Amino acid sequence: MKSLLQRANNNIQAMRQLCFWTIALLLFSQSATDSLPNFTAPVQGTIQLTGTFGELRGNHFHAGLDIRGAVGRPVYAIADGYISRIRVTVSGYGQALYVQHPNSGHTAVYGHLDRFRDDLMAFTRREQYKQESFLLDEELPQDSFPVRQGELIGYIGQRGYVSGPHLHFEIRDTETERSLNPMNFGITVPDSRQPQIRGLRFYQLSERGNVLTGKDYSVQGRGTGKYVLAVDTLYTDQPIIALSIKAYDQQNGRPNLNGIYSLEMYQDSQLNFAYRMDHFLGEQTRYLNAHLDYEQQRKNNSWFQRGFVLPGNQLDFYETDERQGRIKLKPGQASKIQFRISDHRNNTSTLELVVKRRENAVPLQNPVYTYYLPYDEENLIDDGRLRAHFPEGIFYEDVFLDYDLVEENSSGLYAPTHRIHTSLTPLHRYFDLHIRPIGLPEALKSKAIIAQCDDGREPVSYGGEWTSEGRLRAPVRAFGNFTIMADTSPPEVLAERFSQNMKGWPRFSFKISDNFPTAGKARDLRFRAEVDGQWILMEYDGRKNRLYHDFDGRIPSGDHQLVLRVVDDRGNETVVERSFKN
């Protein structure tokens, strides 16, 4: 009888997993499945990846594939459609094209392009001069720039926030804007390598799912993708525990440690928690900070992926039940745990371990705290000198907030330093921070900023505006040390490549910088350049803080006068005037 019941249970479990993966695939929509054979690769030749879909990045999941390639490698449309959007930004994707494919209901995104094909580049330049702005975000009607499958649309580059030349390539569901894994659309990459498992982290949880303790354990490889812990059994005094795992994937011929495709965790041979990186909503991407162990990532650059769901994590691609990946043990109970880590080609590695609860539990205490902030409630702190309003949904678990006020006499500070918890705790949304000044001269009120002054780091400006209660307010999305400072220094502008005689030169350039880096909703440096009173395009490379102008025939030969203005968030301005001939 026991054998029959066990077989029945195993069959039920197998059906649950089959149903889950079937539903996950259907989330791409039937049209995506039907159109798979019609998609071609965005580049010709062998594809090598420097980044995979769903890979863990700073505050977000990677929404596409990073395809390796030299600057100037041609990029092609993956299907018939039309250019629906052109974007030029300082960071992010730099120069990007969005191509809609109405027949399948998808949009492809091509980012970090060095340049577009000639007609698209000419249109982009006309719009930048028309709008007198380097930044551009132009949505286009269907008949403006139709494209055919395999048609050239641009060239690989390294514009925007990048560390090297590559094509950032995405496929999205046009209607829902859900990011989809391009590997599910026929893009193939040589890959016969099993993922690597580098470590395990063990947690003890409260009844509400809060992490109370965490500890790292090293793993040992046994060959053919099998891993074990350096110790036989993990012991706990607590009834609820959880685990996270550090794992990477590599494709053939590349050293990059890329993201994994799927994770499954079994407790006594039954699936407890799983996910596959097939899709996610862009609006949910910041939940990455709940998906990983944020503290370990910030402190040690260790990327542990949780095998359980934090209470405030709203990602919708997990398979789990009411356990949410948590492992509940009775006194004296032992459980066998297995992790299965796979890449998109189904190369799989496993880690097996045993967890056991001791007979006599010693209750864990919550940490010492000043304020208790439940994750599922709105919270407010206001002591007159500081006001912090935390909307519901800002935390991923309950926060036992530690707050301290440090009176300082340092020059340049116009408020005490408010030590608000620790920067190792992530915040999903902004909270309103109000600070009352002390000794701030009236003449400096327009220059006042809320500054984050964490130990060992330069102050960061969140800007700020004055409230009717006489406090400086700014939206903030980080814990740390905050005070009021004044920004009275104009930006620094240095000629990098400029001369009075630039005949035959392809470009001139300047370096720009400011004394306060910005965060939150404070504005970055703004700039405007004119030659002989007419606006000219200055492109901005944010990685190198470089402003440059390429001579493209719009400035005729002769003697000219350049005026370059650079303004920071508090309105401090630097004006550079130079004469030149070309």
C-alpha positions as CSV (number, residue, x, y, z in Angstrom):
1,M,0.0,0.0,0.0
2,K,2.8,2.4,0.9
3,S,4.5,1.8,-2.5
4,L,1.2,2.5,-4.4
5,L,0.7,5.7,-2.4
6,Q,4.2,6.8,-3.1
7,R,3.9,6.1,-6.8
8,A,0.6,8.0,-6.9
9,N,2.2,11.0,-5.1
10,N,5.1,11.0,-7.5
11,N,2.7,11.0,-10.5
12,I,0.8,13.9,-9.0
13,Q,4.1,15.8,-8.5
14,A,5.2,15.1,-12.1
15,M,1.8,16.4,-13.4
16,R,2.2,19.6,-11.3
17,Q,5.6,20.3,-12.8
18,L,4.4,19.6,-16.3
19,C,1.4,21.9,-15.9
20,F,3.6,24.7,-14.5
21,W,6.1,24.6,-17.4
22,T,3.3,24.4,-19.9
23,I,1.6,27.5,-18.4
24,A,5.0,29.3,-18.4
25,L,5.5,28.7,-22.1
26,L,1.9,29.9,-22.8
27,L,2.7,33.2,-21.2
28,F,4.7,34.1,-24.3
29,S,1.3,34.1,-26.0
30,Q,0.2,31.7,-28.8
31,S,1.3,34.2,-31.4
32,A,4.9,34.0,-30.1
33,T,4.9,30.2,-30.4
34,D,3.4,30.3,-33.9
35,S,6.0,32.8,-35.1
36,L,9.1,31.1,-33.8
37,P,10.2,29.7,-37.2
38,N,10.0,33.2,-38.8
39,F,12.6,34.9,-36.6
40,T,16.2,35.2,-37.7
41,A,19.3,36.3,-35.7
42,P,20.1,40.0,-35.4
43,V,23.7,39.4,-36.5
44,Q,25.3,37.1,-39.1
45,G,27.7,34.4,-38.1
46,T,28.4,32.6,-34.8
47,I,26.8,34.3,-31.8
48,Q,28.7,34.6,-28.5
49,L,27.1,36.1,-25.4
50,T,28.5,38.4,-22.8
51,G,25.1,38.5,-21.0
52,T,22.1,36.3,-20.8
53,F,18.4,37.0,-20.3
54,G,17.3,37.4,-16.7
55,E,20.9,37.8,-15.6
56,L,21.3,39.5,-12.2
57,R,22.4,43.2,-12.6
58,G,22.4,46.2,-10.3
59,N,18.8,46.8,-9.2
60,H,17.4,45.0,-12.3
61,F,17.2,41.8,-14.3
62,H,18.9,41.9,-17.7
63,A,16.1,42.2,-20.2
64,G,17.8,40.7,-23.2
65,L,21.0,39.1,-24.7
66,D,24.3,40.9,-24.9
67,I,25.8,39.7,-28.2
68,R,29.5,40.1,-28.6
69,G,30.8,42.0,-31.6
70,A,33.3,44.6,-32.7
71,V,32.2,48.2,-33.2
72,G,30.7,48.4,-36.7
73,R,29.4,44.8,-37.0
74,P,26.2,45.0,-39.0
75,V,22.8,44.5,-37.2
76,Y,19.7,43.2,-39.0
77,A,15.9,43.1,-38.5
78,I,14.8,39.7,-37.2
79,A,11.4,39.9,-39.1
80,D,9.3,42.1,-41.3
81,G,8.0,45.2,-39.4
82,Y,8.7,48.9,-39.0
83,I,10.9,51.2,-36.9
84,S,8.5,52.3,-34.1
85,R,10.8,54.2,-31.8
86,I,14.3,55.9,-31.8
87,R,15.9,56.7,-28.5
88,V,19.1,58.5,-27.7
89,T,20.1,58.6,-24.1
90,V,23.3,59.3,-22.0
91,S,23.1,56.1,-20.1
92,G,21.0,53.0,-20.5
93,Y,21.0,51.7,-24.1
94,G,22.6,54.8,-25.6
95,Q,21.4,54.8,-29.2
96,A,18.6,52.3,-29.6
97,L,16.1,51.2,-32.2
98,Y,12.7,49.6,-31.5
99,V,11.2,47.5,-34.3
100,Q,7.6,46.4,-34.1
101,H,6.6,43.1,-35.8
102,P,2.8,43.3,-36.1
103,N,2.4,39.9,-37.6
104,S,3.6,38.2,-34.4
105,G,2.8,40.8,-31.8
106,H,6.4,41.5,-30.8
107,T,8.8,44.4,-30.5
108,A,12.6,43.9,-30.9
109,V,15.0,46.3,-29.2
110,Y,18.5,46.9,-30.4
111,G,20.7,48.9,-27.9
112,H,24.2,50.4,-27.7
113,L,24.3,50.9,-31.4
114,D,27.3,52.9,-32.7
115,R,25.1,54.3,-35.5
116,F,21.9,53.6,-37.4
117,R,21.8,53.0,-41.1
118,D,22.1,56.2,-43.1
119,D,18.4,57.2,-43.5
120,L,17.6,56.5,-39.8
121,M,20.8,58.4,-38.8
122,A,19.8,61.4,-41.0
123,F,16.3,61.5,-39.5
124,T,17.8,61.3,-35.9
125,R,20.1,64.2,-36.6
126,R,17.3,66.3,-38.1
127,E,15.1,65.7,-35.0
128,Q,17.9,66.5,-32.6
129,Y,18.6,69.8,-34.3
130,K,14.8,70.5,-34.6
131,Q,14.4,69.9,-30.9
132,E,17.8,71.3,-30.0
133,S,18.5,68.3,-27.8
134,F,21.0,65.5,-27.8
135,L,18.5,63.4,-25.9
136,L,15.8,62.0,-28.2
137,D,12.8,59.7,-27.7
138,E,10.8,59.7,-30.9
139,E,7.8,57.3,-31.6
140,L,7.2,56.8,-35.3
141,P,4.1,55.9,-37.4
142,Q,4.0,52.5,-39.2
143,D,4.7,54.0,-42.6
144,S,7.8,56.0,-41.7
145,F,10.5,53.3,-41.9
146,P,9.3,49.8,-42.8
147,V,11.8,47.1,-42.7
148,R,12.1,43.6,-44.2
149,Q,13.5,40.5,-42.4
150,G,17.3,40.5,-42.7
151,E,17.5,44.2,-43.7
152,L,20.3,46.2,-42.3
153,I,19.2,48.7,-39.6
154,G,22.4,49.6,-37.7
155,Y,25.8,48.7,-36.4
156,I,27.1,47.4,-33.1
157,G,28.6,50.0,-30.8
158,Q,29.3,50.8,-27.1
159,R,27.1,53.8,-26.4
160,G,25.2,54.2,-23.2
161,Y,26.0,52.3,-20.0
162,V,28.4,49.7,-21.2
163,S,31.9,48.2,-20.4
164,G,32.6,47.1,-24.0
165,P,31.2,46.9,-27.5
166,H,28.2,44.6,-27.9
167,L,24.6,44.5,-29.1
168,H,21.9,44.5,-26.4
169,F,19.0,42.6,-28.0
170,E,15.5,42.2,-26.6
171,I,12.2,40.7,-27.6
172,R,9.1,42.1,-25.9
173,D,5.4,41.3,-26.1
174,T,4.1,44.5,-27.8
175,E,0.8,44.5,-25.9
176,T,1.9,43.8,-22.4
177,E,5.6,45.0,-22.8
178,R,6.6,41.8,-21.0
179,S,10.3,41.0,-21.7
180,L,10.8,37.6,-23.3
181,N,13.8,35.4,-23.5
182,P,15.2,35.7,-27.1
183,M,16.6,32.2,-26.7
184,N,13.1,30.9,-27.0
185,F,12.8,32.4,-30.5
186,G,15.3,30.3,-32.4
187,I,18.6,32.1,-31.4
188,T,21.2,29.4,-30.8
189,V,24.5,29.7,-29.0
190,P,27.1,26.9,-28.8
191,D,26.8,25.6,-25.3
192,S,27.8,22.2,-23.9
193,R,29.0,23.5,-20.5
194,Q,27.2,22.8,-17.2
195,P,26.5,25.7,-14.9
196,Q,28.9,26.2,-12.0
197,I,27.6,26.2,-8.4
198,R,29.9,28.4,-6.2
199,G,28.2,28.5,-2.8
200,L,25.2,28.1,-0.6
201,R,23.7,30.4,2.1
202,F,21.6,29.2,5.0
203,Y,18.9,31.3,6.7
204,Q,16.7,31.1,9.8
205,L,13.4,32.8,9.4
206,S,10.6,34.2,11.6
207,E,7.0,33.2,11.3
208,R,6.4,36.2,9.1
209,G,9.2,35.2,6.7
210,N,11.8,37.7,7.9
211,V,15.4,36.7,7.6
212,L,16.9,36.6,11.1
213,T,20.3,35.0,10.5
214,G,22.4,34.0,7.5
215,K,25.5,31.9,7.1
216,D,27.6,30.9,4.1
217,Y,28.7,27.3,3.3
218,S,31.3,26.3,0.7
219,V,30.5,23.6,-1.9
220,Q,32.7,21.0,-3.6
221,G,32.5,19.7,-7.1
222,R,32.3,15.9,-7.7
223,G,32.5,16.1,-11.5
224,T,29.8,15.8,-14.2
225,G,27.9,18.7,-12.7
226,K,27.5,17.2,-9.2
227,Y,28.2,19.3,-6.1
228,V,28.0,18.6,-2.4
229,L,28.5,20.7,0.7
230,A,31.8,20.6,2.6
231,V,29.8,19.5,5.6
232,D,27.4,16.5,5.7
233,T,24.4,18.2,7.4
234,L,23.2,21.7,8.2
235,Y,21.6,21.9,11.7
236,T,19.0,24.4,12.9
237,D,17.3,25.2,16.2
238,Q,14.4,26.9,14.3
239,P,11.3,25.5,12.7
240,I,11.6,27.6,9.5
241,I,14.7,27.8,7.4
242,A,15.5,28.8,3.8
243,L,18.4,28.6,1.3
244,S,20.0,30.6,-1.5
245,I,22.6,29.5,-4.0
246,K,25.4,31.2,-5.9
247,A,25.6,29.8,-9.5
248,Y,26.7,31.0,-12.9
249,D,26.7,29.7,-16.5
250,Q,29.2,29.9,-19.3
251,Q,28.9,29.2,-23.0
252,N,31.5,27.6,-25.2
253,G,34.5,29.7,-25.9
254,R,33.7,32.5,-23.5
255,P,35.0,33.3,-20.0
256,N,32.0,35.4,-19.0
257,L,30.2,34.3,-15.8
258,N,26.6,34.7,-17.1
259,G,23.2,34.1,-15.5
260,I,21.5,30.8,-15.1
261,Y,18.3,29.9,-16.9
262,S,16.4,27.8,-14.3
263,L,16.5,26.8,-10.7
264,E,14.6,24.0,-9.0
265,M,14.7,23.1,-5.3
266,Y,13.3,19.8,-4.0
267,Q,12.6,18.9,-0.4
268,D,12.5,15.1,0.0
269,S,12.1,14.7,-3.7
270,Q,9.1,17.0,-3.9
271,L,9.4,20.3,-5.7
272,N,9.3,23.2,-3.2
273,F,10.4,26.1,-5.3
274,A,11.3,26.8,-9.0
275,Y,11.6,29.4,-11.7
276,R,12.7,29.7,-15.3
277,M,14.0,32.9,-16.9
278,D,11.5,33.0,-19.8
279,H,9.9,36.3,-19.1
280,F,9.3,39.1,-16.7
281,L,7.4,42.5,-16.6
282,G,9.7,45.5,-16.9
283,E,7.8,47.2,-14.1
284,Q,8.8,44.3,-11.8
285,T,12.5,44.3,-12.6
286,R,13.5,46.1,-9.4
287,Y,12.2,43.1,-7.4
288,L,15.6,41.6,-8.3
289,N,16.7,43.1,-4.9
290,A,14.3,40.7,-3.2
291,H,15.2,37.8,-5.6
292,L,18.9,38.0,-4.5
293,D,20.6,38.4,-1.2
294,Y,21.0,42.2,-1.4
295,E,23.2,42.5,1.6
296,Q,25.7,40.0,0.3
297,Q,25.8,41.6,-3.1
298,R,26.5,45.0,-1.7
299,K,29.0,43.9,0.9
300,N,30.9,41.1,-0.9
301,N,29.8,41.3,-4.5
302,S,28.3,37.8,-4.0
303,W,25.3,37.1,-6.2
304,F,23.2,34.6,-4.2
305,Q,19.8,33.8,-5.7
306,R,17.1,33.0,-3.1
307,G,15.4,29.6,-3.2
308,F,12.5,31.2,-1.4
309,V,10.2,34.2,-1.7
310,L,10.5,37.2,0.7
311,P,7.1,38.3,1.9
312,G,7.1,41.5,-0.2
313,N,8.5,40.0,-3.4
314,Q,5.8,40.3,-6.1
315,L,7.7,38.6,-9.0
316,D,5.2,36.4,-11.0
317,F,7.5,33.8,-12.5
318,Y,8.0,31.5,-9.4
319,E,6.5,28.1,-9.0
320,T,5.8,27.4,-5.4
321,D,2.9,26.8,-3.0
322,E,2.0,28.2,0.4
323,R,5.5,27.3,1.6
324,Q,7.0,30.0,-0.7
325,G,10.3,28.0,-0.8
326,R,10.5,27.9,3.0
327,I,11.6,24.6,4.7
328,K,9.6,23.8,7.8
329,L,11.0,21.1,10.1
330,K,9.6,19.4,13.2
331,P,11.9,18.8,16.2
332,G,14.4,16.1,15.2
333,Q,13.2,16.0,11.6
334,A,15.8,15.8,8.7
335,S,15.1,16.6,5.1
336,K,17.1,15.9,1.9
337,I,17.4,19.0,-0.3
338,Q,18.4,19.1,-3.9
339,F,19.0,22.1,-6.1
340,R,19.0,21.6,-9.9
341,I,20.5,24.5,-11.9
342,S,20.2,24.5,-15.7
343,D,21.0,26.6,-18.7
344,H,18.8,27.1,-21.8
345,R,20.4,24.0,-23.5
346,N,19.4,21.9,-20.5
347,N,23.0,21.4,-19.3
348,T,22.3,20.8,-15.6
349,S,24.2,20.8,-12.3
350,T,23.0,19.6,-8.9
351,L,23.7,20.3,-5.3
352,E,22.5,17.9,-2.6
353,L,22.5,18.4,1.2
354,V,20.7,17.4,4.3
355,V,19.1,19.9,6.8
356,K,18.1,18.8,10.3
357,R,16.3,20.5,13.2
358,R,17.6,19.8,16.7
359,E,15.2,18.6,19.4
360,N,15.4,21.6,21.7
361,A,14.9,25.0,20.0
362,V,16.3,28.2,21.3
363,P,14.1,31.0,20.1
364,L,15.7,33.7,18.0
365,Q,15.2,37.3,19.0
366,N,14.5,40.2,16.7
367,P,17.4,42.6,16.4
368,V,17.6,45.7,18.5
369,Y,15.7,48.5,16.8
370,T,14.3,52.0,17.1
371,Y,11.2,51.6,14.9
372,Y,9.4,48.5,13.7
373,L,8.1,48.9,10.1
374,P,5.9,46.1,8.8
375,Y,6.4,45.5,5.1
376,D,2.7,45.3,4.4
377,E,1.7,48.6,6.0
378,E,2.3,52.3,5.4
379,N,4.8,53.7,8.0
380,L,5.6,57.2,9.2
381,I,8.4,58.6,11.4
382,D,8.3,62.2,12.5
383,D,10.3,63.7,15.4
384,G,10.2,67.3,14.3
385,R,13.7,67.4,12.9
386,L,13.2,64.4,10.5
387,R,10.1,63.1,8.8
388,A,10.2,59.9,6.7
389,H,7.1,58.6,5.1
390,F,7.3,55.0,3.8
391,P,4.5,53.9,1.5
392,E,3.1,50.4,1.6
393,G,5.1,48.1,-0.7
394,I,8.5,49.8,-0.2
395,F,10.0,46.9,1.8
396,Y,10.4,43.2,0.9
397,E,10.2,42.1,4.5
398,D,9.6,43.7,7.9
399,V,12.3,46.3,8.8
400,F,13.6,46.6,12.4
401,L,14.9,50.1,11.7
402,D,17.8,51.5,13.6
403,Y,17.9,55.3,13.8
404,D,20.5,57.6,15.4
405,L,21.0,61.4,15.4
406,V,24.6,62.7,15.4
407,E,25.1,66.3,16.2
408,E,28.1,67.6,14.1
409,N,29.9,70.9,13.9
410,S,31.6,70.2,10.6
411,S,31.7,73.1,8.2
412,G,29.4,72.8,5.3
413,L,26.7,70.8,7.2
414,Y,23.5,72.6,8.0
415,A,21.7,69.8,9.9
416,P,22.6,66.9,12.2
417,T,23.5,63.7,10.5
418,H,20.5,61.4,10.5
419,R,21.7,57.8,10.5
420,I,18.7,55.9,9.0
421,H,19.3,52.2,9.3
422,T,21.8,50.7,6.9
423,S,22.4,50.9,3.1
424,L,22.5,47.1,3.1
425,T,18.7,47.0,3.3
426,P,17.0,47.5,-0.1
427,L,14.1,49.7,-0.8
428,H,11.7,49.0,-3.7
429,R,10.2,52.5,-4.0
430,Y,11.0,56.1,-3.0
431,F,10.2,57.5,0.4
432,D,9.7,61.1,1.3
433,L,12.6,62.4,3.5
434,H,12.2,65.8,5.2
435,I,15.1,67.3,7.2
436,R,14.9,70.6,9.2
437,P,18.0,72.8,8.8
438,I,20.1,74.4,11.5
439,G,22.1,77.5,10.8
440,L,21.5,77.7,7.1
441,P,21.9,81.3,5.8
442,E,18.9,82.6,3.9
443,A,21.2,83.2,0.9
444,L,22.0,79.5,0.6
445,K,18.4,78.2,0.7
446,S,18.2,77.9,-3.1
447,K,21.5,75.9,-3.0
448,A,20.5,73.5,-0.2
449,I,20.5,69.8,-0.9
450,I,19.8,66.6,1.0
451,A,23.1,64.8,0.9
452,Q,23.8,61.2,1.6
453,C,27.2,61.0,3.4
454,D,28.0,57.4,4.0
455,D,31.4,56.5,5.5
456,G,34.1,56.3,2.9
457,R,32.1,57.7,0.0
458,E,31.8,61.2,-1.5
459,P,28.5,63.0,-0.7
460,V,25.7,62.3,-3.1
461,S,23.0,64.9,-3.8
462,Y,19.3,64.1,-3.8
463,G,18.4,67.7,-4.6
464,G,15.5,69.0,-2.6
465,E,12.6,71.5,-2.3
466,W,11.3,73.4,0.7
467,T,8.1,72.5,2.4
468,S,5.7,74.9,4.1
469,E,6.9,73.6,7.5
470,G,10.5,74.9,6.7
471,R,12.0,71.5,6.0
472,L,14.0,70.4,3.0
473,R,12.3,67.5,1.2
474,A,13.5,65.0,-1.4
475,P,12.5,61.5,-2.6
476,V,15.0,58.9,-1.5
477,R,15.4,55.2,-2.4
478,A,18.2,54.2,0.0
479,F,18.9,54.0,3.7
480,G,22.1,55.6,5.0
481,N,23.4,58.8,6.6
482,F,21.6,62.0,5.5
483,T,22.1,65.7,6.2
484,I,21.8,69.1,4.6
485,M,24.6,70.7,2.6
486,A,24.8,73.6,0.1
487,D,26.0,73.2,-3.5
488,T,27.4,76.6,-4.6
489,S,30.2,75.3,-6.9
490,P,29.6,75.5,-10.7
491,P,30.4,72.5,-12.9
492,E,34.0,72.1,-14.1
493,V,34.5,72.3,-17.9
494,L,37.9,71.4,-19.4
495,A,38.9,71.5,-23.0
496,E,40.0,68.0,-24.0
497,R,40.5,68.5,-27.7
498,F,40.1,72.1,-28.9
499,S,42.2,74.6,-30.8
500,Q,41.8,78.0,-32.3
501,N,42.6,76.4,-35.6
502,M,40.7,73.1,-36.2
503,K,40.9,72.9,-40.0
504,G,40.7,69.2,-41.0
505,W,39.7,68.1,-37.5
506,P,36.9,65.4,-37.2
507,R,35.7,66.7,-33.8
508,F,36.3,68.7,-30.7
509,S,35.6,67.7,-27.1
510,F,35.3,68.9,-23.5
511,K,35.3,67.0,-20.2
512,I,32.6,68.0,-17.7
513,S,32.2,67.1,-14.1
514,D,30.5,68.3,-10.9
515,N,31.3,68.3,-7.2
516,F,28.2,66.4,-6.2
517,P,27.1,63.2,-8.1
518,T,23.3,63.0,-8.1
519,A,20.9,60.3,-7.1
520,G,17.1,59.8,-6.8
521,K,15.3,62.5,-8.8
522,A,17.9,65.2,-8.7
523,R,18.9,66.4,-12.2
524,D,22.1,65.4,-13.9
525,L,24.3,68.0,-15.6
526,R,22.5,69.9,-18.4
527,F,24.4,71.5,-21.3
528,R,23.8,73.6,-24.4
529,A,26.3,74.6,-27.1
530,E,25.9,77.3,-29.7
531,V,28.2,78.4,-32.6
532,D,27.6,81.9,-33.8
533,G,24.3,81.9,-31.9
534,Q,23.0,78.7,-33.5
535,W,22.5,75.5,-31.5
536,I,24.9,72.7,-32.3
537,L,24.8,69.0,-31.4
538,M,27.1,68.0,-28.6
539,E,27.0,64.3,-27.9
540,Y,27.6,63.1,-24.3
541,D,29.6,60.0,-23.4
542,G,28.6,59.5,-19.7
543,R,31.2,56.8,-19.1
544,K,34.0,59.3,-19.8
545,N,32.2,62.5,-18.9
546,R,33.0,63.7,-22.4
547,L,31.0,66.2,-24.5
548,Y,32.0,66.2,-28.2
549,H,30.9,67.6,-31.6
550,D,31.6,65.9,-34.9
551,F,32.1,68.3,-37.7
552,D,29.4,67.2,-40.2
553,G,29.2,70.1,-42.5
554,R,26.6,72.1,-40.5
555,I,29.3,74.5,-39.4
556,P,30.6,76.2,-42.6
557,S,34.3,76.8,-43.0
558,G,35.5,80.1,-41.5
559,D,35.9,81.9,-38.2
560,H,33.4,81.1,-35.4
561,Q,32.5,81.7,-31.8
562,L,31.6,78.8,-29.5
563,V,29.5,79.3,-26.3
564,L,29.1,76.2,-24.1
565,R,26.9,76.3,-21.0
566,V,26.8,73.5,-18.4
567,V,24.3,73.7,-15.4
568,D,24.0,71.5,-12.4
569,D,20.9,70.6,-10.3
570,R,21.1,73.7,-8.1
571,G,21.4,76.1,-11.1
572,N,25.1,76.6,-10.8
573,E,26.4,77.4,-14.3
574,T,29.7,77.4,-16.1
575,V,30.0,79.3,-19.4
576,V,32.9,78.6,-21.8
577,E,33.5,81.0,-24.8
578,R,36.1,80.1,-27.4
579,S,37.0,81.3,-30.9
580,F,38.0,78.9,-33.6
581,K,38.3,78.4,-37.3
582,N,37.6,75.3,-39.3
